[in-house]
Each structure stands twice: as structure tokens, then as C-alpha cells.
Amino acid sequence: MSRRLFMVSAIVIVLSLLITACGGSNSSGGNATGSGSSGDKKTLNVALWDENAKDFLDKTIAIYKKDHPNVDVKVTYTPWADYWTKLKTSLAGKSGPDVFWMNGPNFYAYSSAGLIKDLQPLIDKDSLDTSLYTPALVDLYTYNHDLYGIPYFLDSIGLYYNKEIFDKAGVKYPDDTWTWDTVTENAMKLTDKNNGVYGFIAPAANQNGYYNFIYQAGGYVINPDKTNSGFDSPEALSAFEWMDAFMKNGYSPNQQQQLETEPRQLFGSGKAAMFPGISVNSPELYKMLGDKLGVAPLPAGKQKAAIVHGLSWTINNNTKNEQEAWDLVKVLTGQEGNKNLADSGFSIPAYKGTEEGWLKSIPSLNLQVFVDALTYGVPYPVSEKTAEWQAVETKEIQDAFLGKIPFADALKTTATEMNNILAGEKNN
């Protein structure tokens, strides 16, 4: 055989082997765990922090696996204290979970850093109807006009009350006609200083406390463009002065008492008649108070307002299994996935019309109050550097409630520092 013929034969053999090796491939691309053939398993790593979600999450993943038998879904539950550090470190190193829980305060930092995937192209490709989700959460998880997280479940704020304390004082239960003035008037009647019972807890906290009252007063925490703080407005000052008056008059536990004992515990132990609380507190408070527990809409100031927060499912921007991850997110946040969530009583599903199971989870409690609050809900205020300006906010406002500095000074400092932080954000 000539040298030339030998070389041609060798090339033919090599090409034949390559064709054989590649034959039958039905790869969809991006397979991080196998060769990509139809018989190979792919693995999706899912991360969240609350093991109470396990049962309904497993049910929903089982639905996904019916259409994705070759995808192995591994769920890791990391305690809250370690979740964010572990997540950010892994994502920054271009590894980490494929699909994971995201909350409002961290969203902008992750989206602006390119750590989570812009889902808008996938949404547009599949014509996913995002109007089916609570608008406040769609707003919360939108960055540069694109949706980066599909809403999953939410929290809103209502006014919990102790029926027994109201009955003893001969005061009618709160309803949707109550205002700030009604709360002030009745808190005085419901307070029993001799027995250490407060008429109202004015929470020195943001989500279930002063954020709501700032918006009810007609103000804002951060403007829609996320370029300016509203803490130094007259409306914000009026909200804090209204809260502070309860503490000064002895109708509410003061800041020091709230630091020593969690306000939710004070209310749950029968030491307060009214407590603005988060919807997710319902099972715990019902366990403590039973049928003595009632809930009403959050009383209005100049207007109705209630902070709405909730979680979304997001996708690692560096996932090698984009389509599989996206398909999983659609199932998790779809109608059936949300019904599984609602039926567990875990929280209010973000998918409109699937909340019936949650509403029935505590029959004696009018949980519809929290769903109705979504009609006047305000998205939890966030920006790229939420953690930085909230650190300033917390210190200044806590000092003001402790009487160390006037509220006007605390709010001015908070606004000034917050505006400086906002000016340095990437999205501005």
C-alpha cells in the first residue's frame, strides 16, 4: 500500500469512529453533568433556606419530573444565617445552584452584578403571562425594565388583635373603617397599665412598622426611580411622631422593651391588644392565642397602604442547564405549584386565584384581609445597595426611638446618607 493510500485510509477510519461516537446524540446543549445524549441524566441544583417548604416543594418537583425524567433535581436547604454568604460566594465563582430563592433586599445587588439571569427573553419566547402574578412583586423583581425573578409567594400586613382584651374593655373589634385616629382613641381604652397590657404595639421595625405608616401618610421610603430618599419628608416625620406618641403615653411598649422582648412574643403572650403583623405570622400567633386571635385591615392614615414583600425563583446566570432550569421555574411558579404551596398553609401564593388553600388553613381567622391588602399594596422598598442604607436607617431610627436624638435629625441624617449611597449605584 502506498504511503498516500495509507494516510487516506487512516483518515477514513478516524472519521468513521468520530461519526459513530457522535451518532444518536440528541443533545439540547448546556449539559453540565453528562455527554448530552438523550440517555444521560442532567442535574439541577436548587437552593433555599426554609425546610418547612420541603413537602409542597417535593410535590411540585414530582410534577416537573413527569416531563423531565432525565433531570435529577437536588434540593439543598441552607439556614438563613449562612444562605446569602454561601450563595454569593458560589455565584461569584461561577458555580453554585442553578435555581434558588431570592428576596427583595438582596435582589438589586444580585441582578446588577450579573449573578442572576435576565428572564425576560425566556418570558417573551414562551409568552408567559406575568399579569397572573401580584403586581407589587413583579415590580419588586424587575431590573432595568426586565423581570429577573418569577414571584412565588408573598407577605402583606394586617392588624392582629386579641378578642379577649377587646371584650373585657367593651371595645368593638377593628374593621376596614379604622384610621390612625381610631387606633389612638381605642389604644387608650385597651391599655391596662396595672396588669402590663398595652393597647397597641407600634413596631419599631420597617416591614410591619414604619414603612407602612410612611406610605399611609402620603410619603415614600424611596422614589420609583430609586434615586432619592423620602425619609426627610414631612410625611415621614408625621408617621414617626404618630408611632412615638403611643410609646410616650404608655399605650405601646417602648423601643427598649421591644429590643428586650420580640413584639410578636409580647402580643402572643396576651400583653397587647393590637399588633401590626405580617401574614406569615398567622400560624405562630394562632398557636399562641387560638380563637382569641382576630385580624383586620391595617388602619389607614391619609390613605391606605400596606407593604408587600415576597420571594421569587431566580436562575444562576452561569447555569449550564438554562432550558431545564427555566422549565423548573415555570412549574414551581405555575398554577399547580402555587396550589401546592397554598394548600400547605405556608404562605400566600403569588399566582392570582390560587390562594384558596391558604385562606382555609386557619378557619377561624379572616385571612382574606391579607389578600385584600394587595389592592393597595406597596412593594417593599429596595435598591442596589439596600443593605447599606438600611444599616444607616436602622441605627438612626433606633436612636430616635430610644430618645437619644430628635426624629427630625435622625430622618435628615438617614436621607442624606441614603441619597449618597443611591448616587453611587450602577443603575443610576
C-alpha positions in Angstrom: 0.0 0.0 0.0 1.4 3.4 -0.9 2.0 6.0 1.8 -0.6 8.3 0.3 -3.3 5.5 0.3 -2.4 4.5 3.8 -2.9 8.1 5.0 -6.3 8.4 3.3 -7.4 5.0 4.8 -6.3 6.2 8.2 -8.3 9.4 7.9 -11.4 7.5 6.8 -11.2 5.2 9.8 -10.8 8.1 12.2 -13.7 9.9 10.7 -15.8 6.8 10.9 -15.0 6.4 14.6 -15.9 10.1 15.3 -19.2 9.7 13.4 -20.0 6.5 15.4 -19.1 8.2 18.7 -21.4 11.2 17.9 -24.2 9.2 16.4 -27.6 9.2 18.1 -26.8 12.4 20.0 -29.9 14.4 20.9 -28.2 16.9 23.0 -30.0 20.1 23.9 -26.7 21.8 24.8 -25.5 23.0 28.2 -25.3 19.7 29.9 -23.0 20.1 32.9 -23.2 16.5 34.1 -23.1 14.2 31.1 -22.3 13.9 27.5 -25.6 15.3 26.4 -27.2 12.2 24.8 -30.8 11.5 25.4 -30.0 8.7 27.8 -27.8 10.8 30.1 -29.0 12.4 33.4 -28.8 16.1 34.0 -28.7 17.6 37.4 -30.3 20.7 38.6 -29.2 22.1 42.0 -31.9 24.0 43.8 -31.2 26.2 46.9 -33.5 27.7 49.6 -33.4 28.3 53.3 -36.6 27.0 54.8 -37.1 23.3 55.3 -40.8 23.9 56.1 -41.2 24.2 52.3 -40.0 20.6 51.7 -43.3 18.8 51.5 -45.0 21.0 49.0 -41.8 21.6 47.1 -41.3 17.9 46.7 -44.8 17.5 45.3 -44.2 20.2 42.7 -40.8 18.8 41.7 -42.6 15.5 41.1 -44.8 17.2 38.6 -41.8 18.6 36.8 -40.1 15.2 36.6 -43.0 13.7 34.8 -42.0 15.7 31.7 -38.3 15.7 32.6 -37.4 12.1 33.6 -33.7 12.6 32.8 -33.3 15.5 35.1 -32.2 14.9 38.7 -33.3 17.7 41.0 -31.2 18.1 44.1 -32.6 20.5 46.8 -30.3 22.0 49.4 -31.7 23.8 52.5 -29.2 26.2 54.0 -30.0 28.0 57.2 -30.8 31.7 56.8 -27.7 32.7 58.7 -25.4 31.1 56.1 -27.6 31.2 53.0 -26.6 34.6 51.5 -22.9 34.3 52.2 -22.7 30.8 50.7 -24.9 31.8 47.7 -23.0 34.9 46.8 -19.6 33.3 47.1 -20.5 30.4 44.9 -22.2 32.5 42.2 -19.3 34.9 42.1 -17.1 31.9 41.5 -19.3 30.9 38.5 -20.7 27.9 40.3 -23.5 27.5 42.8 -27.1 26.3 42.4 -29.0 26.5 39.1 -32.2 27.7 40.7 -32.7 29.4 44.0 -34.8 31.7 46.3 -34.3 35.4 46.1 -35.7 38.1 48.4 -36.3 41.8 47.8 -33.4 43.4 49.9 -30.8 41.3 48.0 -32.4 41.4 44.6 -30.8 44.5 43.1 -27.3 43.6 44.3 -27.5 40.2 42.6 -29.2 41.4 39.4 -26.9 44.4 38.9 -23.8 42.2 39.5 -24.9 39.8 36.7 -25.3 36.9 39.1 -28.8 36.0 38.2 -30.3 35.6 34.7 -32.4 38.1 32.9 -35.6 36.0 32.4 -37.3 38.5 30.0 -36.1 36.8 26.8 -37.4 33.4 28.1 -40.6 35.0 29.2 -41.1 36.6 25.8 -40.2 33.4 23.9 -42.8 31.4 25.8 -45.3 34.2 26.0 -45.5 33.8 29.8 -48.3 35.9 31.2 -46.7 37.8 34.1 -50.0 39.7 34.8 -51.1 36.5 36.6 -48.7 37.4 39.4 -49.1 40.0 42.1 -48.1 43.4 40.6 -46.1 44.6 43.6 -43.9 41.5 43.3 -43.5 41.9 39.6 -42.3 45.4 40.3 -40.0 44.2 43.1 -38.2 41.7 40.9 -37.9 43.9 37.8 -34.4 45.4 37.0 -33.8 47.7 34.0 -37.4 47.0 32.8 -36.8 43.2 32.7 -38.1 40.6 35.0 -35.3 38.6 36.7 -37.3 36.6 39.2 -40.7 34.9 38.9 -42.8 35.6 42.0 -43.5 32.6 44.2 -45.1 33.6 47.5 -45.8 36.9 49.3 -46.4 38.6 52.6 -48.7 41.5 53.3 -49.6 43.4 56.5 -52.7 43.4 58.7 -53.8 44.3 62.2 -53.8 41.4 64.5 -56.0 41.8 67.7 -56.8 40.0 70.8 -60.6 39.4 71.1 -60.4 38.7 74.8 -58.8 42.1 75.6 -61.3 43.9 73.4 -64.3 42.1 75.0 -63.1 42.9 78.6 -62.7 46.6 77.6 -66.0 46.7 75.8 -64.4 47.9 72.6 -65.7 46.8 69.2 -63.3 44.8 67.0 -61.3 46.7 64.3 -62.7 46.8 60.8 -62.0 48.4 57.5 -63.3 51.8 58.7 -60.5 52.3 61.2 -58.0 55.1 60.8 -54.9 56.3 62.8 -57.3 58.3 65.0 -59.4 55.2 65.7 -56.3 53.3 66.8 -55.2 56.1 69.1 -58.6 56.5 70.7 -59.0 52.8 71.3 -55.4 52.0 72.3 -56.0 54.3 75.3 -59.2 52.4 76.3 -57.5 49.0 75.8 -54.3 49.8 77.8 -54.3 48.3 81.3 -51.1 49.7 82.9 -51.8 47.9 86.2 -51.6 44.5 84.5 -49.0 45.4 82.0 -51.3 45.2 78.9 -50.7 47.6 76.1 -53.4 48.8 73.7 -51.2 48.8 70.6 -47.8 47.8 69.6 -46.1 50.4 67.4 -43.4 48.2 65.9 -40.0 49.9 65.8 -39.4 47.8 62.7 -39.6 48.5 59.0 -41.6 45.8 57.2 -44.5 45.6 59.6 -44.0 49.0 61.1 -42.9 52.4 59.9 -42.6 51.6 56.2 -46.4 51.2 56.1 -47.0 54.3 58.0 -44.8 56.5 55.9 -46.7 55.5 52.8 -50.0 55.8 54.6 -49.0 59.4 55.5 -48.6 60.1 51.8 -44.8 59.8 51.7 -42.3 57.2 50.4 -39.2 55.5 51.5 -37.5 55.5 48.1 -38.8 57.1 44.9 -39.8 55.0 41.9 -36.6 55.8 40.1 -34.6 54.7 43.1 -32.7 58.0 43.1 -34.0 59.7 46.1 -34.8 59.0 49.8 -38.1 60.1 51.3 -37.1 59.8 54.9 -36.6 63.6 55.3 -40.2 64.4 54.2 -42.8 66.0 56.4 -45.0 62.9 55.8 -42.3 60.5 57.1 -41.8 62.7 60.2 -45.6 62.6 60.9 -45.6 58.8 60.7 -42.8 58.5 63.3 -44.3 61.1 65.6 -47.6 59.2 65.5 -45.8 55.9 66.5 -43.7 57.6 69.1 -46.8 59.1 70.8 -48.0 55.6 71.7 -44.7 54.8 73.4 -44.6 58.1 75.3 -48.2 57.7 76.5 -47.6 54.1 77.6 -50.0 52.7 75.1 -47.2 50.7 73.4 -44.1 49.0 74.6 -41.2 51.4 74.0 -38.1 50.8 71.9 -36.1 49.3 74.8 -38.8 46.9 75.7 -39.1 45.8 72.1 -35.4 45.2 72.0 -35.6 43.0 75.1 -38.7 41.1 74.0 -39.8 40.5 70.4 -43.1 42.4 69.9 -44.7 39.3 68.3 -44.0 37.5 71.5 -45.5 40.3 73.7 -48.6 40.2 71.6 -48.8 36.4 71.5 -48.5 36.2 75.3 -51.5 38.4 75.8 -49.7 41.6 76.7 -51.1 43.7 73.9 -54.5 44.2 72.3 -53.3 45.1 68.7 -50.2 44.3 66.7 -49.5 45.2 63.0 -48.1 41.9 61.7 -47.0 40.0 58.6 -49.3 37.4 57.1 -46.8 34.7 57.6 -47.1 35.3 61.4 -50.6 33.9 61.4 -49.8 30.2 62.2 -47.5 31.1 65.0 -49.9 33.7 66.6 -52.8 31.3 66.2 -50.8 28.6 68.0 -50.3 31.1 70.9 -53.7 32.7 71.1 -56.1 30.2 69.4 -59.6 31.5 68.7 -58.8 34.7 70.7 -56.9 35.9 67.7 -58.5 38.2 65.1 -57.2 40.1 62.2 -58.4 43.3 60.4 -57.1 45.5 57.7 -54.3 47.8 58.6 -55.9 51.2 59.6 -55.5 54.0 57.2 -53.7 57.3 57.5 -54.2 59.9 54.8 -54.5 56.8 52.5 -54.5 53.0 52.7 -51.1 51.3 52.2 -49.5 48.0 53.2 -46.0 46.8 52.5 -45.9 43.7 50.2 -42.9 41.6 50.2 -42.3 38.1 48.9 -39.9 35.7 47.3 -39.1 34.8 43.7 -37.4 31.9 42.0 -34.3 33.0 40.1 -31.7 31.3 37.8 -28.0 31.3 38.0 -26.6 33.4 35.2 -23.9 30.8 34.6 -26.1 27.7 34.6 -25.2 25.1 32.0 -28.8 23.9 32.0 -30.8 27.0 31.1 -33.8 25.4 29.5 -34.1 22.7 32.2 -33.8 25.4 34.9 -36.4 27.6 33.2 -38.8 24.7 32.8 -38.5 24.0 36.5 -39.1 27.7 37.5 -42.2 27.7 35.3 -43.6 24.6 37.1 -42.7 25.9 40.6 -44.4 29.3 39.9 -47.2 27.9 37.8 -50.8 27.4 38.9 -50.4 23.8 40.2 -47.2 24.7 42.0 -48.8 27.6 43.7 -51.8 25.5 44.7 -49.5 23.0 46.4 -47.9 26.0 48.2 -51.3 27.4 49.3 -52.7 24.1 50.4 -49.8 23.7 52.8 -50.7 26.9 54.6 -47.1 28.0 54.3 -47.8 31.5 52.8 -49.9 33.4 50.2 -49.1 32.2 46.7 -48.1 35.0 44.3 -50.1 33.4 41.4 -53.5 35.1 41.5 -56.5 32.9 42.2 -54.6 30.0 43.8 -54.9 31.3 47.4 -58.0 29.3 48.5 -56.0 26.6 50.3 -54.1 29.2 52.3 -57.3 31.1 53.2 -58.8 27.9 54.7 -55.6 27.0 56.6 -56.9 28.7 59.8 -60.7 28.6 59.5 -61.4 30.9 62.5 -59.2 33.7 61.1 -60.2 36.1 58.3 -57.1 35.6 56.2 -58.8 37.3 53.3 -57.7 40.5 54.9 -54.1 39.9 53.7 -55.2 39.1 50.2 -57.4 42.2 50.0 -54.4 44.3 51.2 -52.8 43.6 47.8 -55.1 46.0 46.1 -53.4 48.9 48.0 -50.1 47.1 48.5 -46.7 48.9 48.1 -43.6 46.9 47.1 -41.0 46.6 49.8 -38.6 49.4 49.1 -35.2 48.3 47.7 -32.3 49.4 45.5 -29.0 48.0 44.5 -27.4 48.8 47.9 -30.4 48.3 50.2 -28.3 46.7 52.9 -26.0 49.8 53.1 -28.7 52.4 53.5 -30.8 50.1 55.8 -27.9 49.9 58.2 -27.9 53.7 58.5 -31.7 53.8 58.7 -31.8 51.2 61.5 -29.2 52.9 63.7 -30.6 56.4 63.3 -34.3 55.4 63.8 -33.5 53.2 66.7 -31.6 56.0 68.4 -34.5 58.3 67.9 -37.0 55.8 69.4 -34.6 55.5 72.3 -34.8 59.2 72.8 -31.1 59.8 72.1 -31.7 62.2 69.1 -34.8 64.0 67.7 -36.6 62.2 65.0 -36.2 65.2 62.6 -32.4 64.9 63.0 -32.4 61.1 62.6 -34.5 61.2 59.4 -32.4 64.0 57.9 -29.2 62.0 58.5 -30.8 58.9 57.1 -32.0 60.7 54.0 -28.6 62.4 53.4 -26.6 59.1 53.8 -29.2 57.2 51.7 -29.0 59.7 48.9 -25.2 59.5 48.9 -25.4 55.7 48.6 -28.1 55.9 45.9 -26.0 58.3 43.9 -23.2 55.7 43.6 -25.5 52.9 42.4 -24.9 51.4 39.0 -28.5 51.7 37.9 -28.5 55.5 38.3 
